[in-house]
Amino acid sequence: NSIALYEDTVVLTTVDARIIVLGAKDGKVLREVQAFDVEKGYSYTVGPIVVNNTIISAISGCSIAGTAGGCYIVAHDFNTLEEKWRFNTIDDPNNPEQQASWGEVPPENRWGGTPWATGSYDPETNTTFWGIGMPAPYAELIRGSETGDVLYTNSTLALDADTGELKWYYQHLPRDNWDLDSPFERVLVDVEEGGETKNLLISVPGKNGIFFALDRNTGEYLWSQETVVQNVVSSIDEDGTVNLNEELIMSALGEAPMICTSVSGGKLWQAGAYSPVTQQFYVPLTEACNTTEATQSEFTAGNATGAMKFGPRVLPEGITEAGLVDAIKVGVEKSEDEGWKARQRASMTSSLLATAGGLVIGGDAGRYVKAWDDTTGEVLWEQRLNAPIGGYPMTYELDGEQYLVVPTGFSAAAGSIASAFPEIPLPSGTGNSIFVFKLPKQ
């Protein structure tokens, strides 16, 4: 969970589904609210956004049996913590297309659609943007949605921050059958082309690792680019329609197709970083595949509803290095310059930091923190630490000196993909630490 700083307070969400407002100077609890029922399975994995005296957050846990029928982006009044609005990501009675996309599955039998990564906000249009996760059960064979797109799963939603009204949506992966959800960071970028400013939303939103550029005012699809080996999306039309590889959709129990990327990414929650200096988006990625097999499950209280068995993570054919940093050139149209790719054996486990000084900083499951040249991808500096690099590297200035802060510790991301690089041992303990480096002046 991230936090929000607003006026003289710290606003945070908790794993037991509360919103808490603290005094920034003394840490005292000023007010709190139980936003959702934790006993049903709801929890917070995202931090809040606070705008115009409104706390906007999104709930997680929507693949747990007790949460059937609704997953929500929700707004609370900053001063009173009273709920102002909520938007249901899998049941929108105002959109017949959304309802039809679930086939004969009624809202009370729908799961998923979890917005489990923090959204973005555009003050110019008062719009908040959120990425939405996969449907559940994962396979349409089990969930009963036939060939429906199961909206608004794996979509970007643009909502009015005052009312929660839907302005537009774009679905990055319709009809998900493999738990390749798409909730990750939506980055708002303004680019100058032809003497005009274009407002973009850029993202590698999901585990299949496809980069998308959208017009953030309209949701219009502009272009896309693959980053890692994937076999689920066969093509994307000029109008943004995403076409699937039908051969990978399970039609019977016992089928176990090999899916690239894996449930462990491609892209995961580790965030990319955009540099306005180079006009490139730097993305931490992992090459991996696994088999998927639909299973019959009883959806009892407290249990997950995915109903799928995943095989071991393996590298795609012809790939020997799991880790990848991809530098994507951003513009209104796709550039002929595809940027650079920096490959390495261990998977990426931290978010990236891009600096005005020409560095891209991040770390991996092999416990290395690295600094890449932002124009060439050359490794300029690296140091091995005590545990996989995690979280979000950050930088600050104090008394004319620049510092770099790097968190390390237990990494579920590293553990889930470790079978792809078995010769790199992971620490047996947590190793939770904070390392601070001082950058040289020259």
N, C-alpha and C positions, 0 to 999 in steps of 0.2 A: 504494500500500500504506500502511495505517496501522500503528501500532505499539501494543504493550501495555506498560504499566508494572506490574511485579509485584515486591513486596518491594523489593530493591535492584538490580533488573535491568531491562533493556529487552529485550523479546522482539519479534522481527520475522521476517517471511517475505520471500522473495526471488523475483525473476523466474525464477531457475534452480531453483526448487522446493526450496529449503532453508529450514529453521527455524534461527534463530540466537539465542542468548541472550548478551547483553552485560552487563558490569558498568556500572551506571548512573553511577558516579563517574568511571571512567577509560576507558570504551568498549572495554575488552579483551574478546575473545571468550572466554566461559567454556565454551561447548559449542555444537555444531551438528550437524545431521543432514540428510542428503539424503533428504527425505521421499518424493519421487516422481522418476521417471526423466525428466529434462528432454529426453533424446534422443527420447522418444516424442511430445513436444509439451506435456507438463504444465508448468505454471508457476503462480506465486502472483500473484493480483491483489488478494486480500483480506489484511487484517491479522488477527492472532490475537486470540482471547479467552482469558484465563487465569483459571481458577476452580478452587479447591480443589486446587492443585498439578497442574492439568491444562491443557495448551495445546490449545485447540480451534481448528481452522482448516479451510479448504475449498480444494480445488485447482481451478485453471482450466486452459484449453487443451483442454477435452473435445470440441471440434469439430474437432480436428486428427486426421488419419487414423489415426495411431499409437495413439490413446487409446481406440479402440473398446471397448465393453463396460463401461465404468465411469467414473463421476465421483463424487468422494467428499467427504464431510465426515469429518474424521479427528481423533482425540485422541491426544496424546502426553504422557507423564509429564514434568512440569516439571523434575525433578531429573536424570533419566536420558535423556530424549528417546526412550525406547522407546515404540512405538506401543501404545495401550491399546484402541482400537476404531476402526472405520471404517464408514461408512454409504454404500452405493451408491445414488445418486439415480435410476438408470435400470434397476436390476436388483435387485429385492427378492424373494428366493425365499420369504420368509415371507408374502407377500401375493399370492394368486392373482389378485386384481383388477388389481394393478399389472402382473403378467405378461401378462394377457389384453389390457391396454390398448394393447400394441404390436402386436397382431394376430399375424401369422406371422413378425415380425422377431425373430430370436434375439438374445440379449444381445451376441454378438460382432459383430453388424451394427448396433448402436445407438450413436449419438453424442449429444452435447449434455447437457442437464441440469446445466449448470455453475452452481454457487453462487458467482458471481464478485463478490459484494458482502458485506462483513462482517456476520455475524449479530448476534443479541442474546441476553441471558441474564437469566433471572428467578431470583434467589436464593431466593425464597419456595418455589418448586416445583422448583428445581434443573433447570430446563428451558432448553435453548438453541434459538433459533428461527432458521431460515435460509430465504432466498428462493432459488428454483431457476430457472435460465434455460431457454431454448427447446430443443426437440429439433433434431436434425440428421440428415439433410438437412432444410432448412426446410419443404419442401412434402411432404405425404403422398404425392403423385404420385411422388416420387422415393424417399422413404424406405420406402415399401411398407407402411405401418401402416394402410392403408385408413381407416376412420372412427374409429379408436381414439383415446382421450384422451391416450395416451403419457405416463402417469404416471412419475415425479413432476415432470415438466417444468412450468414456470410455476406452481409451488405454494409454499405455506408449509409447512415441516416443523417439527414440535415434537419434539425429541429429549431423552431423559434424558441429562444431562451426564456422568453416571458410566459409563453403559453403552452409549450410542448407540442405545438402543431407541427405536423410533418410538412416540410417544404419540398423535399425530394429524397429519392433513394436510388442507389445503384447496387445491383447484386453482382459480386465478384465471382461467386461460385454457386450456381443454382444446383439444387438436387444433390447436395453433398451426401455421399454414401460411405465416407472413410474417416470422419473426424478431422477434416482439414480446415478447421475453423479460421475465421478472418476478422478477429477483433482488434488487431494491433494498431499502433499509433497512426493517426491521420495528421500529416504535417501540412501546414498552410504556408504557401509560398507565393510571392508576387514576382513575376518575371517581366522584363522589358523586351518587347520584340516589335520591330517596325514602328517605333515611336509610341507604342501603346503599352499599358500595363495590363497583364493578364493575371487574374486571381486563380491560382491552382490549388487543388488538394492532391498531394502525392502520398503514396503509401505502397509498401509491400504488405498488404493487409492480412495475408493468410499463410498457412503452412506450406502451400505449394510454391511459394516464392516468386510469384508473378508481380512485377511492379506495375502500378496503374497511375496515370495522370488524368485527373478529372477537372472540369470547370467547377469551382466550388460554389459559384452562384446559381448554377443550373443543374449540376450533376451530370452534365454531358461528358461522355467518354471521349477522351482525346487520343490516348495511345497507351500501349502497354509493352512490356519487355520481360522476357524470361531471364531468371538469374541462375537457378540451379536446375539439375536434371529433374523433370517432372513428366508424368505420362497421363495425368488425369484430364487436363484440358487439351483438347485436340486442336482448337483454333479459337480466335476471337474475331468476330466480324467488325467491319468498319464502324457500325453503329453501337459497338460494345457488347453485342450478344455473345455470351460465353457458351461454347459448344464442348460437350463432354466426350470422352472416350467410352462409348457404350460397352465395350468388351470388358471393362473393369467393374461394371455394376453387377453385384451379386444377385442372381435370380433364384438361388436355392441354397439351403443349408449345406455346408460342406465345401462350398466353393471358397477358394482362398487366393485371390489374385495378388500379384506383387504390385504394390503401390509406391510410386515415387512422386513427391517426397513422402517421408514417413510421418507418423503421428507426432514425432519429436522434431519436426521441421526438416528442411527448409528454414522458414522464418518462424521465430517464436516471439515471446514478449520482449526480448532484448531489443531495444529501440535503435533505429538508425539515426543519423545526424545529417542535417543539411547545412552546407556552407554557402552563403550568398557570395563569398569571394570567388569560389571556383564554379558556382552554380551546379554543384554535384550533390547527390544524395548518397551517403555512405551507409551500407547495410551489412550487419553481421548475419551470416548464414551458415547452414550446415547441409552437406550433401548426405542423404540417407534414403533408404527404402525399407518397407516391411510388407509382409502379407497381412491381409485383413480377412476375417471370417466372421460372418454374422452368427449370433448365438441366440437361443431361446432363454429368456430370463424372467424371473418373477420380480415385478416392480413393487417391492415391499418398503415400508417406511424406513428412511435413512439410506437406502441403497441407490446407487447410480443406475441410470437407465440407458447407458450406451449400448449394451448387448452386442459386444464385439470382442473378438480375440485378435490380438496383434502379435505378429511374429517378431523375431529378433531384428534389430536394426542392422542393415548391411549397406555397404557403399554401392552406388549405381555401377553398372558395368563400365569399365574403362576409367573409373575415378579411383584414385588411391589416397586422396586427401579429403578429410571430412570438412575441415574449416575453410571458410571463404569470407573475405570482405570484398564487396562489389561496389564500385564507384559508378553511379549512374548519372549521366548528363541530363539535366532537367531543362525542358523548354516546352513551348506550346505544341511543338511537333517533335517527333522522335528524331534524335540526332544520329547522324551517320557515325559520330564518335561514340562508341559504346563504353567509353571510360576504361578503367583498369580493374583487374581482378587480382587479389592477393590470396593465394591458396596456402594451406598448411595442414599438417596431419590432424591435429586436435581440433575439435569443434569449438566455435565461438560461444562463450557463456556470459559475456557482459554486453551491455549497451555500448554505443560508441559516442565519443566526444570529438567534435570538430572545432578547431581553434583558428583565430584570425592569423596566427603565426604559421599556418601551413601544416598543422599536424592533425592526424586522426588517431585517437587513442582508444584502446579497448583490450580485452583479454580473453583467455581461453581455458578449456578444461585441463590443459597441460600446465596450468599455473603461471603462464607467462602474461605479463602486461607488456603491450607493445605500442610504439608510436610509428605510424606510417607517414610517409610524405604524401600530402593530399593531392598532388598532381601526378605522381608516378607510381605510388603504391610501394615504394621501397621502404623496408624496415630500417628506421633511423636509430632506434633504441629499443631494448627489451630487457626485462629483468624477471627472473623466476621468483615467485612468492610462495607462501605456505599452503595455499589452497586454490581451487579454481577461482578465477576472477569473476565477480558477479555484479549485480546491481547497475549503478550508473556512475561511471567516473565523472568527476567534476573538477573545476578549477576556480581559484579565487586569487585576489591580489591583497597583500598586506604589507604596508610600509615599503612600497615600491618593488616588492618581490612577488613572483608568481609561484603558486603552489598547485600541485596536482594531488587529488584525493582518490584513492582506489580501494573499494571494498572487496574482500575475499570471504569465502566460506563454503559451506555445504551447497552443492549445486544439483538440484533435481535434473536440470537440463543436461549436465555432464553425465550423470548416472544413467539417464535414459538412452543415451547414444553411445555409451562406452564400449559396447560390443563391436562398434565399427573401428575402434583403434585399441585393441586389447593390450598392446604393449605399453600403453601409457597408464600407470597406476594412479588411482584416485586416493586421496587421503582417507584414512579410516575414521577420523574424527571430523568435527565440523570446521575447525580452523577459522571461525568467524573473527575477522580482524579488519582494521582500517589502517591503510598505509598512506602516509603523506610524503610527497617528494617536493623538493624545491627546485625550480627550473633555473638553469644558469642564465645570467643576464645577456651573455653573448652566445 
